Amino acid sequence: MKKFAAMLLAAAMVFSLAACGAAETTTEATPSAAASTEGTTDSTWNVTRPEGLPADFPSKEITYIYPFGVGSMQDVYFRILAEKIKEKEGWSKSIVVKQEEGASGDIGWSKFIKSDPDGYTLGFAPTAQQITAIAFGKDYTAENMSYIFNMMSDPGAVGVSSKSEYATMQDLINAAKDAPGTITMGVTSVTGSEGLAVIQLENASGAKFNVVPYNSETEVLTAVAGGHCDAYCLNIGDLTTFLDEGSITVLAVGSEERSDLSPETPTYKECGYDVIQVNSRAIAAPAGTDPAIVQYLSDCFMAAAADPDVVEQCKDIPIPYDTKNSTDTSAMFKGYYETYKALWDTEPWA
Amino acid sequence: MHILEYFGQLFTLQNLMWLCIGATVGVVLGALPGMSADTGIGIFLPLTFSLPPTTALICLGAIYVTGSYGGNITAVLVNTPGTSDSLFMTLDGYPMTLKGEGLKAIGVTTISAFVGGIVGCLALLFIAPMLAKIAFFFGSWELFLTVMMGIIIIIGLVKERALKGLMSAALGFLCSLVGLDGLTGVTRFSFGISAIYDELPLLPVVLGMFAFSQVFVLIAENRKSIVIEEESMKGSVWLSLKELKNLALETIRGSVIGTLIGIVPAAGTTVAAGLSYNLARNSDEDPDSFGKGNPKGLASVSAANNGVVGGSLVPLLTLGIPGNGTSALFLAALMIHGLAPGTQLFTTNGKYVYGLIFGLILANVFILLFGMFGARFYAKITKVPTSVLIPIITVLCILGAFSFRCLGFDMILVLFFGIVGYFMDRLGIPLAPFVLAFVLGKSAELNFRRAIMLMAGGSATSVIFTPLSILLIVIDVAMLIWPFWGSIKKLFKKKGAQA
């Protein structure tokens, strides 16, 4: 019996090793079942392999480095797209999601930018990556990337509790102008795009907020809904549940144009504050990747995003879509980089 | 009777199959150091995309419930908390095992975990929409006062060895300061090591302090097996009616505390278990027997631990506020299946939610079966010669620490804290205050500083003196005084006699 128990323990150990392998986070991107594939003819799928693309691409698994935890909107959406591409293009290899968490994304991004630009390593490239690169002098700046595809752009949003006395963006800003430092503004990070947007809004209006950072979006919203904090500055994609429930309102959004997720809300610019706050989430490869591969992958992701099955599967996820191909994504991120670089040069935030 | 109809719908082959898969995965991952319900839900989330929503939620729910129980067994038998949540189980559970009462300890922890889980689920089933609003009342100041309850427990824990206990707690606080300061974005005490840029990771530290240090203790004492006394395993896993009656109060109280604390965002299992343990000890006739293998202590923490599961889902399902990290993953699962949290989840989408809740209840029944019928089998572990056990625990600890973030540095951490833990143990410095302070320190600090920031607008009194915060302050003060009430009374009597 002793022997048996010992064997059992040894088995547990082996299992733990195996489970560790799994938790080393190479989970294959297989979200959708075969269920969604039935009966679609390729009417919308229009991808041609560009000239110069290696004939056997992809001849091995493509790794996608994702430096945050599983389960967020952009993680789910990416897995759905990747699976669709594999199916429609008839690849024998998959795009594998590799989680490399830690140091607010820096560990994953540093690994990503150092990898071979052979088209077999992709990475998650959001606006926050540029902010981190500038503040910490890292080399994953927009110039060192070949952007492939932009999944979504989540506009910033400023709002208050539905019981609040402030009915418009101007009310809120003016209150913070008349009594500087008394209006509390909840954000998730003073060094992220939200904290920086508050600085930009202050610069544009002459107001002064008491900025209070919380650990997560829901913590900020809970505090605002409960009347503990006066206002919030987050992204509009974070607000859905609380807006539906009616405990908060949104006063203004940070995109250039009004957002489809809240079409009646004015932009910061319409309210008279020349500030753009958008959290874009893109897919990129390190600079130097074969342009043919970038072109091909860009076409694949564009086609997958337009695929009716994918659209159907995502209809209940509140995704702030902003589908952009390689060239447009590149231009957009170079713009973000310039803006934040300019802000850093005049007002370093870290 | 809509609710009962939903209950009937639950019993399809597919649902039950995924329930069993989820429950088994949960128990195994919960028991393995480094793995937890989070790991299980993370791995299974993509796999459940293709399942119908009810089935997917049942599977993930089962992982959550059994995952928070799985660690109890290893904590009780080999002092290795499978998850940091089960660290309180080691306080009374492991001493019971040392006395040869391992079987009984499993019985106690299983039954009280079952009761706690069921109470949490019933709250979720019947009064979730009413309870949910509680979450809104807790601002930073209230959260700080709640976390303080967990920290005040330290004082009770170290009563006889106050100086050493406070040293241990101070060290724990110091370690909790390492890493990114969430309020300013500045990193503290990381010495340029990028692996601890964010924070000292919880699990390697807890594993090192509790489990790995125990390995050194076993080696140093040259023991043949974990059980100290020579006689064979005493008792049975089935408790007598009298024993059950004895534990009833602690179990029910723990369940209710667990459920309520679970609702409060960010307070979590540690506070719930600690609070329940403290109440159980202070209200007992013989508080000194706690920490030395008192089944009441074990029952109170096990019940609270599993009560948190149901509680944490209350604000999640009704308001979309995750009470802890695991339920945040649950939020993702709901969204993927197109189920937005909110009151409509209980009306128009009732069949999914009630399916989930009944699934959680069945998963608790699974715990009962798994624990009670498997106990004899697991308890064999304590008779395994240490020459076999030590290498296995060592490897499990190191692997567990590694698999948490898959960073090699974490293996060094577990070794380091194992050595620190061993020497603290040898010097008679209790380890529990260190771990409590470490786990709760950051939350206490951030909420306190945040509360101060919120007061900066000039309305300090309106932040400090809300009705809820006054209630919490009263509880905090009462908890501070309670352990010393006897001595204080004596002091006054003496003065009276002298005068």
Interface residues (C-beta under 8 A of the other chain):
Chain A: M1 K2 F4 A5 A6 L9 A10 A12 M13 F15 S16 L17 A19 C20 A22 A23 E24 T25 T27 A29 T30 P31 S32 A33 A34 A35 G69 V70 G71 S72 M73 V76 R79 E101 G102 A103 S104 D106 I107 G181 T182 I183 T184 S189 V190 T191 G195 N210 V212 P213 Y214 N215 S216 T218 E219 T222 A223 A225 G226 G227 H228 C229 T240 T241 F242 D244 E245 S247 K315 D316 I317 W349 A350
Chain B: V28 L29 A31 L32 P33 G34 M35 T39 G42 I43 L45 P46 F49 S50 A135 F136 F137 F138 G139 S140 L180 G182 L183 T184 G185 V186 S194 A195 Y197 D198 P265 A266 L319 G320 I321 P322 A328 L329 A332 A333 M335 I336 H337 G338 L339 A340 P341 G342 T343 K380 I381 K383 V384 P385 V388 L389 I392 V395 L396 L399 G400 F402 S403 R405 C406 L407 L446 R450 M453 L454 A456 G457 G458 V463
